[in-house]
Every structure is written in structure tokens, then in C-alpha cells.
């Protein structure tokens, strides 16, 4: 993923982790859990595996 100007600016100005997370989500970032759920729906893994690896 390429870092956008907005995200880079937030990093350089000392934004909080929550702000960085919100900006990244708004710009299309997907969380590990979101990606895992897609893989469950596609039949590539199980919900148990996703839960075990995504801090649930």
C-alpha cells in the first residue's frame, strides 16, 4: 500500500494511533480481521483461525 499525503502528514505531525487508523480505513485499508472474514467466506480458512490470529 502506498502511503497517501494525508496519512504521511498525520504521521509527521504526531497524530494518535486512533487518528492514523481512522485515516487509513477511510482510504481503503482493510484490517486483518476483515481480510480473514473474506477468506472464510471464500472457503480458504475457518472462523476459528481468523479469531486466533486477529486479537478477538
N, CA, C and O atoms as a Tripos MOL2 file, in Angstrom:
@<TRIPOS>MOLECULE
protein
  224   223    56     0     0
PROTEIN
NO_CHARGES

@<TRIPOS>ATOM
      1 N           0.8380   -1.1730    0.0000 N.3       1 UNK1
      2 CA          0.0000    0.0000    0.0000 C.3       1 UNK1
      3 C           0.8880    1.2440    0.0000 C.2       1 UNK1
      4 O           1.8620    1.3250    0.7480 O.2       1 UNK1
      5 N           0.5480    2.1760   -0.8210 N.am      2 UNK2
      6 CA          1.2740    3.4370   -0.8950 C.3       2 UNK2
      7 C           0.7120    4.3720    0.1650 C.2       2 UNK2
      8 O          -0.5030    4.4800    0.3260 O.2       2 UNK2
      9 N           1.5890    5.0370    0.8770 N.am      3 UNK3
     10 CA          1.1510    5.9760    1.9050 C.3       3 UNK3
     11 C           0.6830    7.2650    1.2410 C.2       3 UNK3
     12 O           1.4230    7.8780    0.4720 O.2       3 UNK3
     13 N          -0.5390    7.6700    1.5380 N.am      4 UNK4
     14 CA         -1.0990    8.8840    0.9500 C.3       4 UNK4
     15 C          -0.4900   10.1250    1.5920 C.2       4 UNK4
     16 O           0.1470   10.0440    2.6420 O.2       4 UNK4
     17 N          -0.6890   11.2460    0.9650 N.am      5 UNK5
     18 CA         -0.2140   12.5080    1.5270 C.3       5 UNK5
     19 C          -0.8500   12.7650    2.8910 C.2       5 UNK5
     20 O          -0.1730   13.1810    3.8310 O.2       5 UNK5
     21 N          -2.1550   12.5160    2.9920 N.am      6 UNK6
     22 CA         -2.8560   12.7540    4.2480 C.3       6 UNK6
     23 C          -2.2880   11.8880    5.3640 C.2       6 UNK6
     24 O          -2.0170   12.3770    6.4600 O.2       6 UNK6
     25 N          -2.1110   10.6160    5.0860 N.am      7 UNK7
     26 CA         -1.5840    9.7120    6.1070 C.3       7 UNK7
     27 C          -0.1440   10.0930    6.4740 C.2       7 UNK7
     28 O           0.2210   10.0930    7.6500 O.2       7 UNK7
     29 N           0.6530   10.4120    5.4830 N.am      8 UNK8
     30 CA          2.0260   10.8410    5.7390 C.3       8 UNK8
     31 C           2.0430   12.1010    6.6040 C.2       8 UNK8
     32 O           2.8430   12.2110    7.5330 O.2       8 UNK8
     33 N           1.1640   13.0430    6.2960 N.am      9 UNK9
     34 CA          1.0760   14.2750    7.0880 C.3       9 UNK9
     35 C           0.7010   13.9650    8.5370 C.2       9 UNK9
     36 O           1.2740   14.5330    9.4670 O.2       9 UNK9
     37 N          -0.2560   13.0700    8.7210 N.am     10 UNK10
     38 CA         -0.6790   12.7050   10.0730 C.3      10 UNK10
     39 C           0.4760   12.0750   10.8540 C.2      10 UNK10
     40 O           0.6590   12.3590   12.0370 O.2      10 UNK10
     41 N           1.2390   11.2320   10.1970 N.am     11 UNK11
     42 CA          2.3900   10.5920   10.8450 C.3      11 UNK11
     43 C           3.4290   11.6450   11.2360 C.2      11 UNK11
     44 O           3.9320   11.6490   12.3590 O.2      11 UNK11
     45 N           3.7400   12.5320   10.2950 N.am     12 UNK12
     46 CA          4.7750   13.5390   10.5430 C.3      12 UNK12
     47 C           4.3950   14.5380   11.6250 C.2      12 UNK12
     48 O           5.2680   15.1090   12.2770 O.2      12 UNK12
     49 N           3.0890   14.7540   11.8220 N.am     13 UNK13
     50 CA          2.6500   15.7300   12.8160 C.3      13 UNK13
     51 C           2.2950   15.0780   14.1440 C.2      13 UNK13
     52 O           1.7600   15.7360   15.0370 O.2      13 UNK13
     53 N           2.5890   13.7840   14.2780 N.am     14 UNK14
     54 CA          2.4070   13.1160   15.5600 C.3      14 UNK14
     55 C           0.9740   12.7570   15.9000 C.2      14 UNK14
     56 O           0.5880   12.7780   17.0690 O.2      14 UNK14
     57 N           0.1890   12.4310   14.9030 N.am     15 UNK15
     58 CA         -1.2060   12.0410   15.1420 C.3      15 UNK15
     59 C          -1.2760   10.8050   16.0280 C.2      15 UNK15
     60 O          -0.3430   10.0040   16.0760 O.2      15 UNK15
     61 N          -2.3910   10.6650   16.7240 N.am     16 UNK16
     62 CA         -2.5820    9.4950   17.5800 C.3      16 UNK16
     63 C          -2.7830    8.2460   16.7300 C.2      16 UNK16
     64 O          -3.1030    8.3250   15.5440 O.2      16 UNK16
     65 N          -2.5900    7.1050   17.3590 N.am     17 UNK17
     66 CA         -2.7940    5.8280   16.6630 C.3      17 UNK17
     67 C          -4.2300    5.7200   16.1630 C.2      17 UNK17
     68 O          -4.4740    5.2140   15.0680 O.2      17 UNK17
     69 N          -5.1720    6.1940   16.9630 N.am     18 UNK18
     70 CA         -6.5830    6.1320   16.5530 C.3      18 UNK18
     71 C          -6.8310    6.9790   15.3040 C.2      18 UNK18
     72 O          -7.5560    6.5580   14.4020 O.2      18 UNK18
     73 N          -6.2390    8.1570   15.2490 N.am     19 UNK19
     74 CA         -6.3890    9.0120   14.0720 C.3      19 UNK19
     75 C          -5.7840    8.3510   12.8480 C.2      19 UNK19
     76 O          -6.3860    8.3530   11.7750 O.2      19 UNK19
     77 N          -4.5900    7.7830   13.0050 N.am     20 UNK20
     78 CA         -3.9490    7.0920   11.8760 C.3      20 UNK20
     79 C          -4.8150    5.9450   11.3810 C.2      20 UNK20
     80 O          -4.9680    5.7460   10.1760 O.2      20 UNK20
     81 N          -5.3860    5.1880   12.3250 N.am     21 UNK21
     82 CA         -6.2560    4.0670   11.9910 C.3      21 UNK21
     83 C          -7.4770    4.5470   11.2120 C.2      21 UNK21
     84 O          -7.8410    3.9490   10.1990 O.2      21 UNK21
     85 N          -8.1060    5.6170   11.6760 N.am     22 UNK22
     86 CA         -9.3030    6.1340   11.0140 C.3      22 UNK22
     87 C          -8.9970    6.6500    9.6130 C.2      22 UNK22
     88 O          -9.7680    6.4140    8.6830 O.2      22 UNK22
     89 N          -7.8830    7.3490    9.4580 N.am     23 UNK23
     90 CA         -7.4920    7.8500    8.1380 C.3      23 UNK23
     91 C          -7.2210    6.6760    7.2020 C.2      23 UNK23
     92 O          -7.6810    6.6690    6.0610 O.2      23 UNK23
     93 N          -6.4850    5.7000    7.6780 N.am     24 UNK24
     94 CA         -6.1590    4.5370    6.8420 C.3      24 UNK24
     95 C          -7.4240    3.7880    6.4300 C.2      24 UNK24
     96 O          -7.5440    3.3810    5.2740 O.2      24 UNK24
     97 N          -8.3650    3.5970    7.3470 N.am     25 UNK25
     98 CA         -9.6270    2.9430    6.9950 C.3      25 UNK25
     99 C         -10.3840    3.7440    5.9460 C.2      25 UNK25
    100 O         -10.9030    3.1830    4.9810 O.2      25 UNK25
    101 N         -10.4450    5.0370    6.1350 N.am     26 UNK26
    102 CA        -11.1460    5.9130    5.1840 C.3      26 UNK26
    103 C         -10.5280    5.8230    3.7930 C.2      26 UNK26
    104 O         -11.2150    5.9830    2.7840 O.2      26 UNK26
    105 N          -9.2180    5.5630    3.7520 N.am     27 UNK27
    106 CA         -8.5170    5.4860    2.4710 C.3      27 UNK27
    107 C          -8.4710    4.0780    1.8870 C.2      27 UNK27
    108 O          -7.8110    3.8400    0.8750 O.2      27 UNK27
    109 N          -9.1740    3.1470    2.5290 N.am     28 UNK28
    110 CA         -9.2960    1.8280    1.9340 C.3      28 UNK28
    111 C          -8.5250    0.7050    2.5950 C.2      28 UNK28
    112 O          -8.5550   -0.4300    2.1180 O.2      28 UNK28
    113 N          -7.8330    1.0020    3.6920 N.am     29 UNK29
    114 CA         -7.1260   -0.0780    4.3780 C.3      29 UNK29
    115 C          -8.1280   -1.1040    4.8910 C.2      29 UNK29
    116 O          -9.2300   -0.7550    5.3120 O.2      29 UNK29
    117 N          -7.7380   -2.3540    4.8520 N.am     30 UNK30
    118 CA         -8.5530   -3.4380    5.4000 C.3      30 UNK30
    119 C          -7.8050   -4.0310    6.5810 C.2      30 UNK30
    120 O          -6.5870   -4.2050    6.5370 O.2      30 UNK30
    121 N          -8.5370   -4.3360    7.6240 N.am     31 UNK31
    122 CA         -7.8960   -4.9340    8.7860 C.3      31 UNK31
    123 C          -7.6310   -6.4140    8.5220 C.2      31 UNK31
    124 O          -8.1770   -7.0060    7.5910 O.2      31 UNK31
    125 N          -6.7880   -6.9850    9.3550 N.am     32 UNK32
    126 CA         -6.5080   -8.4150    9.2630 C.3      32 UNK32
    127 C          -7.7970   -9.2120    9.4120 C.2      32 UNK32
    128 O          -8.0210  -10.1820    8.6880 O.2      32 UNK32
    129 N          -8.6460   -8.8000   10.3550 N.am     33 UNK33
    130 CA         -9.9140   -9.4890   10.5720 C.3      33 UNK33
    131 C         -10.8220   -9.3960    9.3380 C.2      33 UNK33
    132 O         -11.4240  -10.3920    8.9370 O.2      33 UNK33
    133 N         -10.9220   -8.2070    8.7390 N.am     34 UNK34
    134 CA        -11.7510   -8.0530    7.5350 C.3      34 UNK34
    135 C         -11.2590   -8.9650    6.4180 C.2      34 UNK34
    136 O         -12.0570   -9.6190    5.7470 O.2      34 UNK34
    137 N          -9.9640   -9.0060    6.2250 N.am     35 UNK35
    138 CA         -9.3900   -9.8650    5.1970 C.3      35 UNK35
    139 C          -9.6520  -11.3380    5.5150 C.2      35 UNK35
    140 O          -9.9660  -12.1270    4.6250 O.2      35 UNK35
    141 N          -9.5190  -11.6960    6.7880 N.am     36 UNK36
    142 CA         -9.7740  -13.0700    7.2090 C.3      36 UNK36
    143 C         -11.2090  -13.4980    6.9700 C.2      36 UNK36
    144 O         -11.4600  -14.6230    6.5360 O.2      36 UNK36
    145 N         -12.1500  -12.6120    7.2470 N.am     37 UNK37
    146 CA        -13.5640  -12.9420    7.0300 C.3      37 UNK37
    147 C         -13.8260  -13.1960    5.5530 C.2      37 UNK37
    148 O         -14.5750  -14.1080    5.2030 O.2      37 UNK37
    149 N         -13.2170  -12.4010    4.6890 N.am     38 UNK38
    150 CA        -13.3480  -12.6600    3.2460 C.3      38 UNK38
    151 C         -12.8280  -14.0520    2.8960 C.2      38 UNK38
    152 O         -13.4190  -14.7480    2.0700 O.2      38 UNK38
    153 N         -11.7260  -14.4570    3.5220 N.am     39 UNK39
    154 CA        -11.1560  -15.7820    3.2510 C.3      39 UNK39
    155 C         -12.0490  -16.8960    3.8060 C.2      39 UNK39
    156 O         -12.1360  -17.9710    3.2130 O.2      39 UNK39
    157 N         -12.7080  -16.6460    4.9290 N.am     40 UNK40
    158 CA        -13.6790  -17.6190    5.4550 C.3      40 UNK40
    159 C         -14.8140  -17.7860    4.4560 C.2      40 UNK40
    160 O         -15.1890  -18.9090    4.1210 O.2      40 UNK40
    161 N         -15.3560  -16.6790    3.9840 N.am     41 UNK41
    162 CA        -16.4710  -16.7270    3.0360 C.3      41 UNK41
    163 C         -16.0900  -17.4000    1.7230 C.2      41 UNK41
    164 O         -16.9330  -18.0020    1.0590 O.2      41 UNK41
    165 N         -14.8130  -17.2940    1.3520 N.am     42 UNK42
    166 CA        -14.3310  -17.9330    0.1250 C.3      42 UNK42
    167 C         -13.9500  -19.3910    0.3430 C.2      42 UNK42
    168 O         -13.6220  -20.1000   -0.6080 O.2      42 UNK42
    169 N         -13.9930  -19.8440    1.6150 N.am     43 UNK43
    170 CA        -13.6860  -21.2340    1.9060 C.3      43 UNK43
    171 C         -12.2060  -21.5410    2.0750 C.2      43 UNK43
    172 O         -11.8160  -22.7080    2.0560 O.2      43 UNK43
    173 N         -11.3770  -20.5200    2.2390 N.am     44 UNK44
    174 CA         -9.9340  -20.7300    2.3480 C.3      44 UNK44
    175 C          -9.4540  -20.9710    3.7760 C.2      44 UNK44
    176 O          -8.3520  -21.4810    3.9780 O.2      44 UNK44
    177 N         -10.2630  -20.6120    4.7630 N.am     45 UNK45
    178 CA         -9.8810  -20.7870    6.1610 C.3      45 UNK45
    179 C         -11.1480  -20.9000    7.0050 C.2      45 UNK45
    180 O         -12.2600  -20.9110    6.4760 O.2      45 UNK45
    181 N         -10.9700  -20.9830    8.3020 N.am     46 UNK46
    182 CA        -12.1200  -21.1000    9.2010 C.3      46 UNK46
    183 C         -12.2070  -19.8650   10.0900 C.2      46 UNK46
    184 O         -11.2270  -19.1400   10.2630 O.2      46 UNK46
    185 N         -13.3850  -19.6360   10.6470 N.am     47 UNK47
    186 CA        -13.5610  -18.5100   11.5530 C.3      47 UNK47
    187 C         -12.6980  -18.6830   12.7970 C.2      47 UNK47
    188 O         -12.2450  -17.7000   13.3820 O.2      47 UNK47
    189 N         -12.4700  -19.9180   13.1990 N.am     48 UNK48
    190 CA        -11.6090  -20.1680   14.3520 C.3      48 UNK48
    191 C         -10.1870  -19.6800   14.0840 C.2      48 UNK48
    192 O          -9.5550  -19.0840   14.9570 O.2      48 UNK48
    193 N          -9.6920  -19.9320   12.8880 N.am     49 UNK49
    194 CA         -8.3510  -19.4690   12.5280 C.3      49 UNK49
    195 C          -8.2950  -17.9370   12.5170 C.2      49 UNK49
    196 O          -7.3240  -17.3390   12.9800 O.2      49 UNK49
    197 N          -9.3290  -17.3260   11.9940 N.am     50 UNK50
    198 CA         -9.3540  -15.8630   11.9630 C.3      50 UNK50
    199 C          -9.3780  -15.3060   13.3750 C.2      50 UNK50
    200 O          -8.6530  -14.3600   13.6840 O.2      50 UNK50
    201 N         -10.2000  -15.8790   14.2280 N.am     51 UNK51
    202 CA        -10.2560  -15.4210   15.6170 C.3      51 UNK51
    203 C          -8.9230  -15.6120   16.3270 C.2      51 UNK51
    204 O          -8.5200  -14.7720   17.1320 O.2      51 UNK51
    205 N          -8.2440  -16.7020   16.0350 N.am     52 UNK52
    206 CA         -6.9760  -16.9950   16.6930 C.3      52 UNK52
    207 C          -5.8640  -16.0400   16.2850 C.2      52 UNK52
    208 O          -4.8970  -15.8530   17.0230 O.2      52 UNK52
    209 N          -6.0010  -15.4390   15.1160 N.am     53 UNK53
    210 CA         -4.9120  -14.6030   14.6020 C.3      53 UNK53
    211 C          -5.2510  -13.1170   14.5140 C.2      53 UNK53
    212 O          -4.4340  -12.3280   14.0390 O.2      53 UNK53
    213 N          -6.4440  -12.7240   14.9640 N.am     54 UNK54
    214 CA         -6.7980  -11.3030   14.8080 C.3      54 UNK54
    215 C          -7.2790  -10.6620   16.0970 C.2      54 UNK54
    216 O          -8.1410   -9.7830   16.0640 O.2      54 UNK54
    217 N          -6.7350  -11.0870   17.2390 N.am     55 UNK55
    218 CA         -6.9970  -10.4610   18.5290 C.3      55 UNK55
    219 C          -8.4690  -10.3400   18.8900 C.2      55 UNK55
    220 O          -8.9320   -9.2740   19.2940 O.2      55 UNK55
    221 N          -9.1810  -11.4090   18.7470 N.am     56 UNK56
    222 CA        -10.6090  -11.3930   19.1300 C.3      56 UNK56
    223 C         -10.7430  -11.8890   20.5440 C.2      56 UNK56
    224 O         -11.8530  -11.9590   21.0710 O.2      56 UNK56
@<TRIPOS>BOND
     1     1     2 1
     2     2     3 1
     3     3     4 2
     4     3     5 am
     5     5     6 1
     6     6     7 1
     7     7     8 2
     8     7     9 am
     9     9    10 1
    10    10    11 1
    11    11    12 2
    12    11    13 am
    13    13    14 1
    14    14    15 1
    15    15    16 2
    16    15    17 am
    17    17    18 1
    18    18    19 1
    19    19    20 2
    20    19    21 am
    21    21    22 1
    22    22    23 1
    23    23    24 2
    24    23    25 am
    25    25    26 1
    26    26    27 1
    27    27    28 2
    28    27    29 am
    29    29    30 1
    30    30    31 1
    31    31    32 2
    32    31    33 am
    33    33    34 1
    34    34    35 1
    35    35    36 2
    36    35    37 am
    37    37    38 1
    38    38    39 1
    39    39    40 2
    40    39    41 am
    41    41    42 1
    42    42    43 1
    43    43    44 2
    44    43    45 am
    45    45    46 1
    46    46    47 1
    47    47    48 2
    48    47    49 am
    49    49    50 1
    50    50    51 1
    51    51    52 2
    52    51    53 am
    53    53    54 1
    54    54    55 1
    55    55    56 2
    56    55    57 am
    57    57    58 1
    58    58    59 1
    59    59    60 2
    60    59    61 am
    61    61    62 1
    62    62    63 1
    63    63    64 2
    64    63    65 am
    65    65    66 1
    66    66    67 1
    67    67    68 2
    68    67    69 am
    69    69    70 1
    70    70    71 1
    71    71    72 2
    72    71    73 am
    73    73    74 1
    74    74    75 1
    75    75    76 2
    76    75    77 am
    77    77    78 1
    78    78    79 1
    79    79    80 2
    80    79    81 am
    81    81    82 1
    82    82    83 1
    83    83    84 2
    84    83    85 am
    85    85    86 1
    86    86    87 1
    87    87    88 2
    88    87    89 am
    89    89    90 1
    90    90    91 1
    91    91    92 2
    92    91    93 am
    93    93    94 1
    94    94    95 1
    95    95    96 2
    96    95    97 am
    97    97    98 1
    98    98    99 1
    99    99   100 2
   100    99   101 am
   101   101   102 1
   102   102   103 1
   103   103   104 2
   104   103   105 am
   105   105   106 1
   106   106   107 1
   107   107   108 2
   108   107   109 am
   109   109   110 1
   110   110   111 1
   111   111   112 2
   112   111   113 am
   113   113   114 1
   114   114   115 1
   115   115   116 2
   116   115   117 am
   117   117   118 1
   118   118   119 1
   119   119   120 2
   120   119   121 am
   121   121   122 1
   122   122   123 1
   123   123   124 2
   124   123   125 am
   125   125   126 1
   126   126   127 1
   127   127   128 2
   128   127   129 am
   129   129   130 1
   130   130   131 1
   131   131   132 2
   132   131   133 am
   133   133   134 1
   134   134   135 1
   135   135   136 2
   136   135   137 am
   137   137   138 1
   138   138   139 1
   139   139   140 2
   140   139   141 am
   141   141   142 1
   142   142   143 1
   143   143   144 2
   144   143   145 am
   145   145   146 1
   146   146   147 1
   147   147   148 2
   148   147   149 am
   149   149   150 1
   150   150   151 1
   151   151   152 2
   152   151   153 am
   153   153   154 1
   154   154   155 1
   155   155   156 2
   156   155   157 am
   157   157   158 1
   158   158   159 1
   159   159   160 2
   160   159   161 am
   161   161   162 1
   162   162   163 1
   163   163   164 2
   164   163   165 am
   165   165   166 1
   166   166   167 1
   167   167   168 2
   168   167   169 am
   169   169   170 1
   170   170   171 1
   171   171   172 2
   172   171   173 am
   173   173   174 1
   174   174   175 1
   175   175   176 2
   176   175   177 am
   177   177   178 1
   178   178   179 1
   179   179   180 2
   180   179   181 am
   181   181   182 1
   182   182   183 1
   183   183   184 2
   184   183   185 am
   185   185   186 1
   186   186   187 1
   187   187   188 2
   188   187   189 am
   189   189   190 1
   190   190   191 1
   191   191   192 2
   192   191   193 am
   193   193   194 1
   194   194   195 1
   195   195   196 2
   196   195   197 am
   197   197   198 1
   198   198   199 1
   199   199   200 2
   200   199   201 am
   201   201   202 1
   202   202   203 1
   203   203   204 2
   204   203   205 am
   205   205   206 1
   206   206   207 1
   207   207   208 2
   208   207   209 am
   209   209   210 1
   210   210   211 1
   211   211   212 2
   212   211   213 am
   213   213   214 1
   214   214   215 1
   215   215   216 2
   216   215   217 am
   217   217   218 1
   218   218   219 1
   219   219   220 2
   220   219   221 am
   221   221   222 1
   222   222   223 1
   223   223   224 2
@<TRIPOS>SUBSTRUCTURE
     1 UNK1         2 RESIDUE 1 A UNK
     2 UNK2         6 RESIDUE 1 A UNK
     3 UNK3        10 RESIDUE 1 A UNK
     4 UNK4        14 RESIDUE 1 A UNK
     5 UNK5        18 RESIDUE 1 A UNK
     6 UNK6        22 RESIDUE 1 A UNK
     7 UNK7        26 RESIDUE 1 A UNK
     8 UNK8        30 RESIDUE 1 A UNK
     9 UNK9        34 RESIDUE 1 A UNK
    10 UNK10       38 RESIDUE 1 A UNK
    11 UNK11       42 RESIDUE 1 A UNK
    12 UNK12       46 RESIDUE 1 A UNK
    13 UNK13       50 RESIDUE 1 A UNK
    14 UNK14       54 RESIDUE 1 A UNK
    15 UNK15       58 RESIDUE 1 A UNK
    16 UNK16       62 RESIDUE 1 A UNK
    17 UNK17       66 RESIDUE 1 A UNK
    18 UNK18       70 RESIDUE 1 A UNK
    19 UNK19       74 RESIDUE 1 A UNK
    20 UNK20       78 RESIDUE 1 A UNK
    21 UNK21       82 RESIDUE 1 A UNK
    22 UNK22       86 RESIDUE 1 A UNK
    23 UNK23       90 RESIDUE 1 A UNK
    24 UNK24       94 RESIDUE 1 A UNK
    25 UNK25       98 RESIDUE 1 A UNK
    26 UNK26      102 RESIDUE 1 A UNK
    27 UNK27      106 RESIDUE 1 A UNK
    28 UNK28      110 RESIDUE 1 A UNK
    29 UNK29      114 RESIDUE 1 A UNK
    30 UNK30      118 RESIDUE 1 A UNK
    31 UNK31      122 RESIDUE 1 A UNK
    32 UNK32      126 RESIDUE 1 A UNK
    33 UNK33      130 RESIDUE 1 A UNK
    34 UNK34      134 RESIDUE 1 A UNK
    35 UNK35      138 RESIDUE 1 A UNK
    36 UNK36      142 RESIDUE 1 A UNK
    37 UNK37      146 RESIDUE 1 A UNK
    38 UNK38      150 RESIDUE 1 A UNK
    39 UNK39      154 RESIDUE 1 A UNK
    40 UNK40      158 RESIDUE 1 A UNK
    41 UNK41      162 RESIDUE 1 A UNK
    42 UNK42      166 RESIDUE 1 A UNK
    43 UNK43      170 RESIDUE 1 A UNK
    44 UNK44      174 RESIDUE 1 A UNK
    45 UNK45      178 RESIDUE 1 A UNK
    46 UNK46      182 RESIDUE 1 A UNK
    47 UNK47      186 RESIDUE 1 A UNK
    48 UNK48      190 RESIDUE 1 A UNK
    49 UNK49      194 RESIDUE 1 A UNK
    50 UNK50      198 RESIDUE 1 A UNK
    51 UNK51      202 RESIDUE 1 A UNK
    52 UNK52      206 RESIDUE 1 A UNK
    53 UNK53      210 RESIDUE 1 A UNK
    54 UNK54      214 RESIDUE 1 A UNK
    55 UNK55      218 RESIDUE 1 A UNK
    56 UNK56      222 RESIDUE 1 A UNK
